[in-house]
Amino acid sequence: MNKQTVSFLGLGVMGYPMAGHLAAGGHALRVYNRTTERAQAWVAEHPGCAHPTPRDAAEGAAVVFCCVGNDDDLRSVTLGENGAFAGMAAGTVFVDHTTTSANVARELAAVAAESGIRYVDAPVSGGQAGAENGQLTVMMGGKADVIDAIAPLVNCYARMQARLGDVGAGQLAKMANQICIAGTVQGLAEALHFTRNAGLDPEQVVEVISKGAAQSWQMDNRAATMTAGEFDFGFAVDWMRKDLGYTLDEARRNGSRLPLTALVDQFYAQVQAMGGGRWDTSSLLVPLERGRQDD
């Protein structure tokens, strides 16, 4: 793989290790983070240089990667005189790993195209552990030739990457991903809650049913911690509600009926009301168990 000068904007729990994998692949990294200390910490661990604005970080980069929080955060690092687009040359590529609305991906792709910048929306799945271990799944929307060109870079931190269609398709696929996760975690939470109320050993039940049709990634990776009441890792409830908000908005636009997703979104709202906004998404068990204690 040819070594390139690339930029990474946003060094949160996902972006920090993803940028690290690119640096480990021998690429020259130019990084930016809203909190300067975080960027300095990254540079202390990896070869690369930190820059004060997205524009500065993007200048001279063949590909600019981004992983921030939401639609507004994405606009803030791309647009304006200090935004990344202002520092990018025609023919360069902007790859957004943020989970956003499909609309903002299309909006920013149109703005980028005015300067000859090629845009790819590429949300990821796999959580913090997937980012740290270089085992993310990347859902991509954009032109096929552009996605083919950046594939070797994305492989630095991905176990699976696929083009789903034009810009916006990656975000739509991520919405489908979150629909599946929300329903699966709620089902697992209810199963554990039921098991306890039935007087069975949750660990023993999970050991048995995980070998059958009920098996899932959530069961394999979260059942034990859910049973132990551990929710201080993984993907936060606040972020899941943000994602489900985009999903439900899109469903209203395209006529999809998502009754289970809407219900689970409200259960996550209950978790937030309990002060669990930063708990892992598997904390859907908590409202069920607290309701049991209150009865």
Backbone bond lengths (Angstrom), bond angles and torsions (degrees), N, CA, C in turn:
res aa  C-N    CA-C-N  psi(-1)  N-CA   C-N-CA  omega(-1)  CA-C   N-CA-C  phi
1 M - - - 1.464 - - 1.521 109.37 -
2 N 1.336 117.03 129.67 1.448 121.05 177.49 1.520 110.92 -65.28
3 K 1.339 115.99 135.94 1.457 120.37 178.71 1.525 108.70 -79.53
4 Q 1.335 115.89 137.03 1.456 121.14 -175.35 1.517 110.87 -131.05
5 T 1.327 115.07 160.71 1.454 121.01 169.64 1.523 107.16 -90.12
6 V 1.329 115.78 119.87 1.455 120.85 -177.90 1.522 109.36 -130.32
7 S 1.309 114.62 159.89 1.462 121.53 179.02 1.515 109.16 -117.56
8 F 1.353 115.47 148.84 1.466 119.58 174.14 1.517 107.97 -133.11
9 L 1.340 115.82 122.70 1.457 122.84 -178.98 1.524 109.26 -108.56
10 G 1.317 116.57 117.62 1.457 120.48 178.98 1.514 111.15 102.68
11 L 1.328 116.12 103.32 1.461 121.20 -176.01 1.526 110.81 -114.69
12 G 1.333 115.43 53.19 1.453 121.14 176.36 1.520 110.85 -80.77
13 V 1.331 116.65 -158.04 1.458 119.95 -176.07 1.527 111.94 -63.89
14 M 1.325 117.87 -24.10 1.458 121.34 177.56 1.528 111.55 -94.66
15 G 1.333 116.09 -50.06 1.451 120.07 -175.26 1.513 114.37 -64.89
16 Y 1.316 117.16 -35.65 1.468 121.12 -178.32 1.533 111.43 -56.42
17 P 1.349 118.47 -55.21 1.470 117.65 178.87 1.527 113.37 -70.99
18 M 1.334 118.37 -31.83 1.462 119.46 179.07 1.524 110.45 -62.57
19 A 1.332 116.41 -44.98 1.465 120.18 176.51 1.522 110.43 -62.43
20 G 1.329 115.98 -35.68 1.462 119.84 178.20 1.515 112.61 -62.47
21 H 1.326 117.02 -38.80 1.469 120.35 178.60 1.531 110.69 -66.64
22 L 1.320 117.13 -36.85 1.465 119.92 176.80 1.521 110.55 -64.20
23 A 1.328 116.24 -42.25 1.467 119.68 178.28 1.521 110.64 -64.94
24 A 1.331 116.43 -40.61 1.460 120.28 178.94 1.522 111.43 -64.30
25 G 1.336 116.01 -24.63 1.459 120.51 176.78 1.515 113.38 -79.08
26 G 1.319 116.62 1.65 1.460 121.16 175.57 1.510 115.02 92.87
27 H 1.328 117.70 6.31 1.456 121.06 -179.48 1.528 110.37 -84.10
28 A 1.326 115.24 148.43 1.464 121.34 179.26 1.521 108.45 -82.97
29 L 1.335 116.92 117.89 1.460 121.70 -173.82 1.518 112.61 -102.41
30 R 1.334 114.05 134.62 1.457 123.17 171.17 1.522 105.78 -118.53
31 V 1.336 118.26 115.72 1.459 120.08 -170.41 1.528 111.78 -117.85
32 Y 1.323 113.48 154.49 1.467 121.36 175.18 1.518 108.70 -140.04
33 N 1.321 116.37 140.17 1.452 122.19 171.14 1.517 108.62 -142.79
34 R 1.331 115.67 143.45 1.463 120.06 -178.61 1.536 111.05 -57.16
35 T 1.326 116.53 -39.58 1.467 121.26 174.48 1.521 107.78 -90.77
36 T 1.314 115.94 110.29 1.470 120.99 -173.76 1.516 111.96 -58.18
37 E 1.329 116.80 -38.29 1.466 120.10 -177.43 1.529 111.72 -60.14
38 R 1.316 116.05 -33.79 1.464 119.81 179.17 1.530 110.70 -66.65
39 A 1.319 116.47 -41.32 1.466 120.47 177.69 1.524 110.79 -65.20
40 Q 1.328 116.19 -40.15 1.461 119.56 179.14 1.527 110.84 -65.42
41 A 1.314 116.75 -37.71 1.463 120.17 177.69 1.528 110.40 -63.83
42 W 1.357 116.22 -40.12 1.463 119.30 179.14 1.525 110.37 -62.95
43 V 1.324 116.36 -45.02 1.471 120.72 -179.24 1.528 111.34 -64.03
44 A 1.324 116.58 -30.78 1.467 119.46 178.08 1.529 111.68 -68.19
45 E 1.345 116.42 -23.49 1.464 120.97 -179.02 1.522 113.54 -98.30
46 H 1.335 117.10 -24.88 1.463 120.71 -171.95 1.525 110.71 -132.56
47 P 1.332 116.90 154.11 1.467 118.67 173.21 1.519 110.49 -69.67
48 G 1.313 116.16 132.55 1.455 120.54 -178.28 1.509 109.84 154.94
49 C 1.321 116.46 179.26 1.456 120.17 -179.10 1.521 109.65 -135.30
50 A 1.340 116.01 142.23 1.456 122.42 179.46 1.519 109.77 -94.59
51 H 1.338 116.01 148.53 1.466 121.04 -177.27 1.525 110.09 -131.26
52 P 1.340 117.10 151.75 1.465 120.93 -172.48 1.520 115.64 -76.62
53 T 1.336 117.80 -20.94 1.464 120.49 179.91 1.521 109.62 -137.61
54 P 1.335 117.70 159.09 1.465 119.91 175.22 1.526 112.17 -58.50
55 R 1.333 116.80 -37.06 1.470 119.80 179.46 1.519 110.28 -61.39
56 D 1.324 117.02 -46.88 1.461 120.20 -179.81 1.526 110.88 -60.60
57 A 1.325 116.55 -42.47 1.458 120.13 -178.74 1.526 111.91 -66.48
58 A 1.331 116.72 -33.13 1.462 121.15 -176.17 1.515 113.55 -79.06
59 E 1.320 117.50 -24.06 1.470 120.68 -176.54 1.526 110.78 -61.76
60 G 1.307 116.54 128.94 1.458 122.07 177.78 1.508 114.72 83.49
61 A 1.336 118.14 -0.93 1.463 121.05 -178.98 1.523 110.80 -91.64
62 A 1.316 116.30 137.42 1.464 120.95 176.90 1.517 110.79 -75.91
63 V 1.334 115.56 -33.10 1.462 122.01 179.29 1.525 108.22 -136.12
64 V 1.323 116.20 133.29 1.461 121.64 176.61 1.521 108.17 -113.16
65 F 1.332 116.21 119.00 1.458 122.14 176.92 1.519 108.79 -98.41
66 C 1.326 115.76 150.98 1.458 120.03 -177.98 1.521 109.46 -143.55
67 C 1.329 116.70 138.77 1.455 121.27 174.66 1.524 107.50 -149.29
68 V 1.326 116.21 94.00 1.463 121.05 -177.65 1.531 108.91 -118.69
69 G 1.352 118.36 -150.56 1.446 119.02 -169.76 1.512 117.29 -96.80
70 N 1.339 116.98 -50.20 1.459 120.29 -172.83 1.517 110.20 -155.39
71 D 1.331 116.75 -170.74 1.469 121.45 -177.09 1.529 111.49 -56.62
72 D 1.322 116.56 -47.62 1.462 120.26 -176.93 1.524 111.52 -65.71
73 D 1.332 116.88 -40.16 1.467 120.16 177.39 1.527 110.46 -61.87
74 L 1.330 115.62 -40.44 1.464 119.80 -179.49 1.525 110.75 -64.45
75 R 1.322 116.76 -44.78 1.466 119.44 176.88 1.528 111.12 -59.96
76 S 1.318 116.74 -38.19 1.469 120.27 -175.35 1.522 112.19 -67.29
77 V 1.337 117.75 -30.12 1.468 119.11 -179.11 1.522 113.03 -93.73
78 T 1.326 117.89 -7.90 1.464 119.70 -178.79 1.523 113.30 -107.13
79 L 1.327 117.26 -35.90 1.462 121.18 -170.86 1.523 112.31 -100.52
80 G 1.329 115.79 163.57 1.456 121.02 177.52 1.512 112.96 88.67
81 E 1.322 115.90 175.57 1.468 120.01 -174.29 1.518 113.00 -67.45
82 N 1.326 118.08 -23.54 1.460 120.88 177.23 1.522 113.01 -104.90
83 G 1.335 116.58 7.99 1.453 120.87 179.11 1.519 112.78 -78.68
84 A 1.301 115.41 160.95 1.469 120.44 -176.16 1.519 112.88 -59.23
85 F 1.336 117.32 -39.65 1.459 119.40 -177.23 1.527 111.51 -58.36
86 A 1.339 117.06 -33.03 1.469 120.54 -179.47 1.521 112.04 -67.58
87 G 1.324 117.04 -21.22 1.458 120.01 -179.31 1.514 114.73 -101.68
88 M 1.326 116.91 -1.08 1.456 120.77 -175.50 1.523 111.63 -97.68
89 A 1.320 115.54 140.82 1.469 121.40 179.20 1.522 110.26 -88.31
90 A 1.318 115.81 158.59 1.464 120.98 175.77 1.526 109.46 -58.19
91 G 1.309 116.08 138.02 1.457 121.31 179.06 1.510 113.88 94.37
92 T 1.339 117.83 -13.29 1.456 120.05 177.22 1.524 109.72 -79.48
93 V 1.332 116.25 169.50 1.460 121.74 -172.08 1.530 110.16 -122.39
94 F 1.336 115.66 134.75 1.460 121.26 174.00 1.522 107.64 -109.67
95 V 1.328 116.62 123.29 1.462 122.68 -177.99 1.520 108.63 -116.86
96 D 1.326 116.67 114.13 1.452 120.19 -176.83 1.524 111.02 -102.45
97 H 1.345 115.89 115.87 1.457 121.61 178.41 1.531 112.72 -95.03
98 T 1.326 117.30 0.63 1.459 120.84 177.19 1.524 109.73 -66.50
99 T 1.333 117.02 145.30 1.462 120.03 169.18 1.521 107.40 -86.34
100 T 1.321 116.06 114.15 1.459 122.59 -175.09 1.526 109.47 -131.95
101 S 1.317 115.67 -174.16 1.464 119.88 168.77 1.530 108.34 -75.42
102 A 1.325 115.41 155.58 1.465 119.47 174.78 1.520 110.15 -67.84
103 N 1.331 116.45 -30.56 1.464 120.45 -178.58 1.517 112.39 -63.26
104 V 1.335 118.09 -42.64 1.458 119.46 -178.17 1.525 110.31 -69.29
105 A 1.326 117.53 -31.67 1.468 120.08 176.14 1.531 109.98 -62.45
106 R 1.319 116.65 -45.44 1.471 120.10 179.70 1.529 110.78 -67.27
107 E 1.322 116.17 -39.89 1.474 121.27 179.09 1.521 111.09 -59.70
108 L 1.329 116.84 -49.14 1.457 120.41 -176.54 1.525 111.69 -74.36
109 A 1.322 117.05 -30.29 1.467 119.22 175.47 1.515 110.53 -62.86
110 A 1.335 117.26 -38.31 1.470 121.06 178.59 1.525 110.60 -66.70
111 V 1.333 117.00 -41.00 1.470 120.37 177.60 1.527 109.95 -64.28
112 A 1.322 116.66 -44.94 1.465 120.77 -179.38 1.523 111.37 -61.11
113 A 1.319 116.52 -40.10 1.462 120.98 -178.05 1.524 112.19 -60.93
114 E 1.329 117.53 -28.99 1.461 120.74 178.93 1.524 111.75 -62.16
115 S 1.329 116.65 -25.75 1.469 121.70 178.13 1.517 112.61 -104.66
116 G 1.324 116.66 9.00 1.460 120.76 179.60 1.515 113.96 78.18
117 I 1.331 116.93 14.94 1.459 121.72 178.41 1.525 108.93 -86.57
118 R 1.313 116.67 135.20 1.459 121.92 -179.62 1.529 109.37 -95.67
119 Y 1.316 116.38 132.71 1.462 122.10 -169.69 1.527 111.37 -115.58
120 V 1.329 115.58 136.76 1.466 121.78 175.85 1.524 108.32 -131.44
121 D 1.332 117.66 125.80 1.462 119.41 170.72 1.521 107.03 -93.37
122 A 1.342 115.76 129.94 1.465 119.90 -169.56 1.519 111.67 -145.89
123 P 1.334 118.43 62.92 1.467 119.80 177.69 1.525 110.74 -62.08
124 V 1.325 115.04 157.74 1.464 120.43 -174.08 1.518 111.03 -122.73
125 S 1.319 115.15 159.35 1.462 122.65 173.11 1.520 107.78 -134.14
126 G 1.323 114.77 145.92 1.463 119.78 -179.40 1.511 112.19 137.03
127 G 1.333 115.92 -11.88 1.457 120.50 175.00 1.520 113.81 68.68
128 Q 1.329 114.49 -173.10 1.453 121.45 -177.59 1.524 111.67 -58.98
129 A 1.331 116.26 -41.68 1.468 119.29 179.80 1.521 111.09 -62.81
130 G 1.329 116.59 -40.50 1.461 119.93 178.13 1.508 112.12 -63.88
131 A 1.339 116.74 -38.82 1.462 120.45 177.94 1.526 110.67 -66.42
132 E 1.323 116.77 -44.32 1.462 120.52 -178.11 1.520 111.84 -66.33
133 N 1.327 116.66 -35.41 1.462 120.66 -177.36 1.523 113.80 -92.83
134 G 1.336 117.17 1.54 1.457 120.48 -179.50 1.508 112.65 66.43
135 Q 1.353 116.96 36.94 1.459 121.91 -173.98 1.533 111.87 -125.08
136 L 1.314 117.04 36.46 1.452 120.96 -177.82 1.530 111.81 -79.85
137 T 1.324 115.34 153.91 1.459 122.17 168.01 1.519 107.22 -101.98
138 V 1.331 117.38 129.32 1.460 122.30 -173.80 1.525 108.74 -118.28
139 M 1.341 115.54 121.76 1.471 123.07 -179.52 1.523 107.98 -103.48
140 M 1.329 118.05 120.43 1.450 120.38 -166.30 1.525 113.34 -121.82
141 G 1.343 114.18 141.91 1.450 121.36 174.13 1.518 109.53 -127.37
142 G 1.317 117.18 132.29 1.458 121.17 -178.61 1.508 110.39 156.34
143 K 1.310 115.82 -174.29 1.467 120.36 -179.87 1.533 110.10 -71.67
144 A 1.311 116.29 140.24 1.461 121.59 -174.40 1.520 112.14 -59.79
145 D 1.338 117.77 -41.30 1.459 119.14 -176.74 1.525 111.36 -68.38
146 V 1.329 117.08 -33.00 1.466 120.62 178.47 1.523 109.80 -68.95
147 I 1.323 116.21 -44.33 1.463 120.51 179.92 1.518 110.71 -64.76
148 D 1.313 117.22 -39.22 1.472 120.04 176.19 1.527 110.81 -61.12
149 A 1.327 116.75 -38.74 1.461 120.88 -176.81 1.527 112.13 -67.54
150 I 1.336 117.39 -35.13 1.464 119.36 -177.21 1.531 112.65 -91.98
151 A 1.316 117.79 -5.06 1.465 121.37 -175.79 1.529 113.80 -53.76
152 P 1.346 120.12 -42.06 1.461 118.70 179.24 1.528 113.01 -62.50
153 L 1.334 117.17 -33.53 1.460 120.29 177.08 1.528 110.72 -68.90
154 V 1.321 116.16 -46.32 1.462 120.73 -179.12 1.525 110.78 -62.16
155 N 1.326 116.76 -31.98 1.459 120.96 179.30 1.524 112.91 -62.41
156 C 1.326 117.13 -16.06 1.469 120.17 178.68 1.525 111.53 -61.87
157 Y 1.333 117.21 -26.30 1.467 119.58 -177.76 1.532 113.07 -134.58
158 A 1.322 117.53 10.70 1.461 120.27 -177.14 1.518 111.62 -118.79
159 R 1.327 115.55 143.37 1.462 119.92 169.93 1.524 110.33 -97.26
160 M 1.356 115.64 -19.19 1.459 121.27 -179.23 1.523 108.52 -148.28
161 Q 1.313 116.74 132.61 1.458 120.95 173.03 1.521 107.82 -141.89
162 A 1.333 116.10 143.52 1.456 119.66 -178.26 1.515 110.12 -153.00
163 R 1.326 115.51 143.16 1.466 121.77 172.90 1.525 108.07 -86.36
164 L 1.330 116.24 128.08 1.457 121.46 -179.11 1.518 112.79 -104.01
165 G 1.347 117.44 -10.04 1.452 120.62 -177.19 1.511 110.19 153.06
166 D 1.326 116.26 -158.16 1.455 121.30 -179.86 1.527 110.60 -75.19
167 V 1.335 116.47 177.11 1.463 120.92 -178.62 1.524 110.49 -51.51
168 G 1.323 115.65 133.37 1.456 122.75 -175.86 1.516 112.46 104.93
169 A 1.328 116.73 -26.13 1.466 120.37 -177.97 1.520 112.15 -66.27
170 G 1.329 116.66 -33.78 1.460 119.34 177.47 1.521 111.11 -61.59
171 Q 1.329 115.75 -44.60 1.463 119.79 179.48 1.522 111.71 -65.02
172 L 1.309 117.75 -38.51 1.460 120.75 178.50 1.529 110.74 -64.49
173 A 1.322 116.97 -39.80 1.463 120.39 177.55 1.529 110.63 -65.54
174 K 1.338 116.56 -38.43 1.467 119.51 178.01 1.525 110.53 -64.05
175 M 1.327 117.03 -34.91 1.466 119.68 176.12 1.519 110.45 -61.88
176 A 1.322 117.33 -42.44 1.466 120.72 176.75 1.526 110.32 -61.04
177 N 1.318 116.14 -39.37 1.465 121.67 177.17 1.524 111.09 -59.08
178 Q 1.328 116.48 -45.86 1.462 120.50 -177.83 1.528 111.68 -70.30
179 I 1.329 117.43 -32.74 1.464 120.50 174.55 1.533 109.72 -58.88
180 C 1.322 115.94 -46.68 1.472 120.57 -179.66 1.526 111.42 -63.12
181 I 1.327 116.38 -44.29 1.464 119.89 -178.15 1.521 110.97 -63.83
182 A 1.332 117.08 -45.66 1.461 120.54 -177.62 1.529 111.06 -57.84
183 G 1.322 116.53 -47.61 1.455 120.13 -179.48 1.510 112.87 -66.15
184 T 1.337 116.69 -39.64 1.458 120.77 -178.20 1.529 111.40 -67.63
185 V 1.326 117.06 -43.42 1.466 119.80 -179.56 1.523 110.85 -65.98
186 Q 1.332 117.42 -40.21 1.466 119.58 177.71 1.527 110.24 -62.43
187 G 1.318 117.19 -43.01 1.461 120.52 178.09 1.515 111.76 -60.90
188 L 1.335 117.07 -43.04 1.456 121.20 179.15 1.526 110.68 -64.66
189 A 1.332 116.88 -42.82 1.463 120.66 178.70 1.525 110.63 -60.00
190 E 1.324 116.96 -44.59 1.461 120.25 -179.46 1.531 111.01 -66.56
191 A 1.325 117.00 -37.00 1.466 120.09 178.94 1.527 111.05 -64.29
192 L 1.330 117.00 -43.49 1.469 120.32 178.96 1.527 110.83 -65.81
193 H 1.327 116.15 -41.48 1.459 121.31 178.12 1.535 110.46 -61.90
194 F 1.312 116.50 -44.84 1.464 121.82 178.72 1.527 110.79 -62.81
195 T 1.316 115.55 -42.87 1.465 120.54 -178.24 1.522 111.14 -59.87
196 R 1.319 116.32 -44.86 1.464 119.72 178.88 1.527 111.03 -62.97
197 N 1.334 116.35 -45.59 1.462 119.84 -179.24 1.528 112.23 -64.90
198 A 1.319 117.01 -26.40 1.467 121.70 179.78 1.521 112.21 -83.37
199 G 1.339 116.89 -3.13 1.456 120.64 177.94 1.516 114.47 80.35
200 L 1.333 116.75 19.40 1.463 120.99 178.80 1.528 110.42 -98.11
201 D 1.315 115.98 164.01 1.461 122.19 177.38 1.534 107.86 -85.37
202 P 1.351 118.59 113.47 1.468 119.74 -177.53 1.524 113.64 -57.17
203 E 1.317 116.96 -39.85 1.465 119.57 -178.87 1.526 110.78 -63.37
204 Q 1.319 116.06 -42.20 1.458 119.91 -179.41 1.526 110.96 -67.07
205 V 1.333 116.26 -42.02 1.458 119.88 179.24 1.526 110.60 -62.29
206 V 1.331 116.54 -46.25 1.464 120.31 -179.98 1.520 110.87 -61.71
207 E 1.327 116.96 -40.42 1.467 120.11 178.89 1.525 111.11 -58.06
208 V 1.317 116.27 -37.03 1.465 120.55 -178.84 1.523 111.40 -77.99
209 I 1.339 116.74 -53.62 1.470 118.60 -172.38 1.526 112.15 -73.05
210 S 1.340 117.46 -18.97 1.473 119.27 177.83 1.522 112.12 -70.40
211 K 1.329 116.67 -11.01 1.469 120.27 177.88 1.523 111.42 -94.15
212 G 1.340 116.58 3.01 1.458 120.82 -179.82 1.513 112.34 -120.35
213 A 1.318 115.37 -154.77 1.463 121.12 -173.24 1.527 113.20 -69.14
214 A 1.325 118.29 -15.93 1.468 121.03 -179.33 1.526 112.42 -79.93
215 Q 1.317 117.02 -8.63 1.474 120.28 -174.96 1.519 111.69 -59.72
216 S 1.339 115.93 142.01 1.460 121.70 176.62 1.514 109.28 -155.87
217 W 1.333 116.05 166.50 1.475 119.97 175.11 1.516 109.78 -59.54
218 Q 1.329 116.90 -41.56 1.464 120.06 -179.10 1.525 110.62 -61.76
219 M 1.298 117.44 -42.12 1.458 120.61 178.93 1.520 110.72 -64.20
220 D 1.328 116.64 -45.10 1.461 120.40 -178.24 1.525 112.71 -65.15
221 N 1.333 116.77 -34.79 1.462 120.59 -171.42 1.525 115.15 -107.51
222 R 1.334 118.02 -14.53 1.464 119.37 -174.35 1.526 114.46 -125.77
223 A 1.317 119.64 -16.92 1.466 119.77 -176.50 1.525 112.01 -58.86
224 A 1.320 117.29 -45.17 1.469 120.34 -177.25 1.522 111.35 -65.32
225 T 1.337 116.83 -42.37 1.461 119.19 -179.17 1.521 111.40 -71.96
226 M 1.318 117.09 -33.99 1.460 120.33 175.48 1.527 110.05 -62.33
227 T 1.323 116.40 -45.43 1.465 121.13 179.49 1.526 110.86 -61.66
228 A 1.326 116.38 -34.48 1.467 121.30 179.84 1.518 113.19 -82.63
229 G 1.338 116.99 -5.12 1.458 120.63 -179.52 1.511 113.48 73.49
230 E 1.329 116.65 30.66 1.469 121.87 -178.88 1.525 109.12 -104.06
231 F 1.328 116.00 117.81 1.468 120.21 -175.95 1.532 111.36 -136.27
232 D 1.335 116.34 28.55 1.464 119.79 -173.72 1.521 112.55 -105.05
233 F 1.312 116.58 35.80 1.468 120.47 178.97 1.516 108.33 -152.26
234 G 1.330 115.72 174.74 1.458 119.99 173.71 1.518 112.88 80.38
235 F 1.327 115.20 -152.36 1.458 123.60 -172.33 1.523 109.57 -90.68
236 A 1.332 117.49 123.27 1.459 122.22 -171.75 1.527 113.06 -73.22
237 V 1.338 115.16 148.70 1.456 122.57 178.05 1.529 111.16 -57.50
238 D 1.335 117.36 -40.66 1.471 120.13 179.29 1.519 111.13 -56.02
239 W 1.322 116.36 -41.58 1.464 120.01 -178.35 1.520 111.00 -73.64
240 M 1.324 116.62 -35.40 1.462 118.88 177.76 1.532 110.54 -65.17
241 R 1.328 117.56 -40.41 1.461 119.28 178.21 1.532 111.20 -64.87
242 K 1.320 116.31 -35.96 1.470 119.51 174.86 1.522 109.94 -60.38
243 D 1.328 116.83 -46.52 1.465 121.02 -179.11 1.522 111.58 -65.28
244 L 1.329 116.80 -42.49 1.455 119.66 -179.51 1.528 110.99 -68.21
245 G 1.321 117.18 -30.09 1.463 119.99 174.37 1.517 111.51 -61.53
246 Y 1.342 116.64 -45.98 1.467 119.98 176.18 1.526 110.29 -60.89
247 T 1.330 115.97 -40.86 1.459 121.09 -177.12 1.531 111.43 -64.28
248 L 1.314 116.56 -46.38 1.457 120.34 -178.63 1.531 111.39 -68.35
249 D 1.329 116.92 -35.01 1.473 119.92 174.76 1.524 110.44 -62.11
250 E 1.336 115.95 -45.69 1.464 120.30 -179.96 1.519 110.64 -64.49
251 A 1.326 116.83 -37.41 1.465 120.46 179.28 1.522 111.07 -63.11
252 R 1.324 116.91 -38.59 1.462 119.74 177.31 1.524 111.06 -64.30
253 R 1.342 115.84 -34.84 1.464 119.45 -179.86 1.522 112.38 -72.12
254 N 1.343 116.13 -40.07 1.469 117.22 -173.69 1.531 113.43 -98.34
255 G 1.343 116.42 3.73 1.455 119.86 174.49 1.516 115.44 83.20
256 S 1.342 117.62 14.95 1.465 120.55 179.10 1.520 111.07 -78.57
257 R 1.312 116.78 143.64 1.458 122.47 175.98 1.524 108.32 -103.51
258 L 1.330 116.30 116.53 1.466 121.61 -176.01 1.531 110.36 -125.15
259 P 1.331 117.99 64.31 1.462 119.38 -176.07 1.525 113.49 -62.83
260 L 1.326 118.62 -40.52 1.461 120.86 -179.23 1.526 110.94 -67.30
261 T 1.325 116.31 -43.48 1.466 120.17 179.70 1.522 110.78 -61.18
262 A 1.322 116.85 -43.31 1.464 120.58 179.05 1.523 111.12 -63.12
263 L 1.326 117.05 -38.24 1.464 120.76 179.36 1.523 111.15 -67.59
264 V 1.330 116.83 -45.23 1.458 119.92 -179.79 1.526 110.67 -65.44
265 D 1.314 117.23 -34.80 1.458 120.22 175.38 1.531 110.31 -57.31
266 Q 1.315 117.29 -39.60 1.465 120.46 178.34 1.525 111.65 -70.24
267 F 1.320 117.33 -33.19 1.468 119.81 174.94 1.534 110.01 -64.90
268 Y 1.336 115.96 -38.41 1.473 118.65 176.32 1.532 110.54 -65.81
269 A 1.331 117.03 -33.15 1.460 119.94 175.30 1.531 110.47 -61.79
270 Q 1.330 116.85 -36.18 1.460 120.77 176.74 1.524 110.72 -64.30
271 V 1.327 116.30 -40.88 1.469 120.08 177.81 1.527 110.26 -61.63
272 Q 1.330 116.88 -43.55 1.463 120.31 176.92 1.526 110.99 -59.18
273 A 1.329 116.97 -42.28 1.465 121.18 -179.56 1.525 111.51 -63.97
274 M 1.327 116.60 -23.79 1.464 121.31 177.15 1.521 112.37 -84.70
275 G 1.345 115.96 1.29 1.458 120.47 -177.61 1.514 114.17 89.04
276 G 1.338 116.19 15.69 1.463 120.20 -175.44 1.513 115.12 -101.79
277 G 1.305 117.59 28.06 1.460 119.52 -178.47 1.509 114.42 -59.74
278 R 1.332 116.77 -29.06 1.463 120.31 179.88 1.523 112.07 -98.49
279 W 1.339 117.49 1.92 1.457 119.39 175.31 1.520 109.71 -70.83
280 D 1.312 115.20 159.79 1.462 121.92 175.61 1.537 110.16 -65.15
281 T 1.315 116.96 154.03 1.469 121.25 -177.37 1.532 113.05 -61.31
282 S 1.314 118.21 -19.57 1.466 120.29 178.02 1.524 112.17 -70.67
283 S 1.323 117.96 -3.81 1.467 122.06 179.29 1.522 112.65 -70.49
284 L 1.319 119.09 4.47 1.460 121.11 172.38 1.526 111.88 -56.92
285 L 1.310 117.75 -18.67 1.461 121.08 176.48 1.529 111.66 -68.20
286 V 1.319 117.46 -29.34 1.469 121.04 -171.81 1.528 112.65 -61.67
287 P 1.338 120.77 -49.70 1.469 118.60 178.69 1.525 113.01 -59.27
288 L 1.321 117.67 -35.07 1.457 120.35 178.70 1.523 111.08 -65.92
289 E 1.330 116.72 -45.14 1.462 121.25 -177.58 1.522 111.36 -71.38
290 R 1.303 117.83 -37.64 1.463 119.76 178.94 1.515 110.30 -69.46
291 G 1.312 116.95 -35.20 1.450 119.89 176.35 1.515 111.25 -63.80
292 R 1.326 115.27 -36.30 1.469 120.79 177.71 1.526 110.22 -64.82
293 Q 1.357 115.90 -42.51 1.464 120.07 -178.35 1.529 111.17 -67.01
294 D 1.345 116.01 -30.24 1.456 119.67 -177.38 1.529 113.13 -80.01
295 D 1.342 115.83 -17.21 1.471 119.07 -177.65 1.530 111.70 -70.10
